[in-house]
Structures are given as structure tokens and as C-alpha cells.
Amino acid sequence: MGKGFVQTFEELIIEHGPAIFNYILSLVKQKELTEDLYQEVLLSAYLAYPAVKEHSKYKNWLFTIAVNKCRDYWRKENKSKLFWKEEVYSYSASAYCSPIPEEEVLHKFSAKQMAEKVNLLPEIYRKPIYLYYYQDLTLDEIARKSNLPMSTVKTRMKRAKERLRPKVQSFA
């Protein structure tokens, strides 16, 4: 991407940035959150900018990105994730071990006890569990953040759960 591209993009942000920021602020009503979402909008816009064909629609395009980022945030916030529920990828339990409902474990285990058990895992298993359940990232976000293929993230999640199961089963 050349110097002209960056300069044109900067001009676009100088012209429409304050309006986008205020729009996000009016939607989420929190300054820090607005700043985070605004940065996400800028990043998405920067990455997609070369593909936009109609220069006259940049302002609407930026507002669309902003509202979509807000929607993504609300969707993530409103989604009630149970600690063990993983709809994207499910695994069958082994035949010799009768599985316990993960929700039961959660109700009987305190957050501190669970964190202690998670901390006993090797780093390669602890990290995806932490990012998924404690940072509320999706498997796709974990894959991108860790620079790993999705299949590797799924496998590590599966193995982490397999290693945690015996540690928490006695408390169920």
C-alpha cells in the first residue's frame, strides 16, 4: 500500500472520524468502550479500504462498520456463555468414563477452585481455555490471536477439557 493510499485514508478519517466516534459513543454510552470499538472500526476500515469502489459512499460505509462493531460487541455481551458449553465444536465422551454434566460442575465449583484447576494445565492447553472462558473470545478469535489453525485450537480445547475432567469430577 503506497503513500497515496495512507494519505487518502487519513483524510477520510480526519473528515469522518469524529462523527463515527460520537456515533459509537451515542450507542454504547461508555467512553473507554467507545475508544476500543472506534479502534476496531479504524482497523477494519483500513484493511477493507482498497476494496471500496465508490468514494462517494465512504461515510455510509464507515457508519456501517461502526454499527456492525457495536452489534458484535452487544452480541458477545448478551451471550450467556456457560463455562463448559461450546456449541461450535462438540466432542463425544469416552466409553469408559461416564461424563458429568459440565453445568453441574460449574455450580458446585467456585470460580477460584476452577481457576486453580485450569492453572494446573500445561500452557498450550491453559491459554485457549483462559481466552475462551475468561476473556470470552470465540474459537476463531483465539486462532487469529494465537496465530494457529482453527483445528489446532479445537484440539487443544478438547484436550484441555479431557485433562480437567478428572480434576473436577470428584467435586461433582
C-alpha positions, 0 to 999 in steps of 0.5 A, a space after each residue: 500500500 503506497 503513500 497515496 493510499 495512507 494519505 487518502 485514508 487519513 483524510 477520510 478519517 480526519 473528515 469522518 472520524 469524529 462523527 463515527 466516534 460520537 456515533 459509537 459513543 451515542 450507542 454504547 454510552 461508555 467512553 473507554 468502550 467507545 475508544 476500543 470499538 472506534 479502534 476496531 472500526 479504524 482497523 477494519 476500515 483500513 484493511 477493507 479500504 482498497 476494496 471500496 469502489 465508490 468514494 462517494 459512499 465512504 461515510 455510509 460505509 464507515 457508519 456501517 462498520 461502526 454499527 456492525 462493531 457495536 452489534 458484535 460487541 452487544 452480541 458477545 455481551 448478551 451471550 450467556 456463555 456457560 463455562 463448559 458449553 461450546 456449541 461450535 465444536 462438540 466432542 463425544 465422551 469416552 466409553 469408559 468414563 461416564 461424563 458429568 454434566 459440565 453445568 453441574 460442575 460449574 455450580 458446585 465449583 467456585 470460580 477460584 477452585 476452577 481457576 486453580 484447576 485450569 492453572 494446573 494445565 500445561 500452557 498450550 492447553 491453559 491459554 485457549 481455555 483462559 481466552 475462551 472462558 475468561 476473556 470470552 473470545 470465540 474459537 476463531 478469535 483465539 486462532 487469529 490471536 494465537 496465530 494457529 489453525 482453527 483445528 489446532 485450537 479445537 484440539 487443544 480445547 478438547 484436550 484441555 477439557 479431557 485433562 480437567 475432567 478428572 480434576 473436577 469430577 470428584 467435586 461433582 
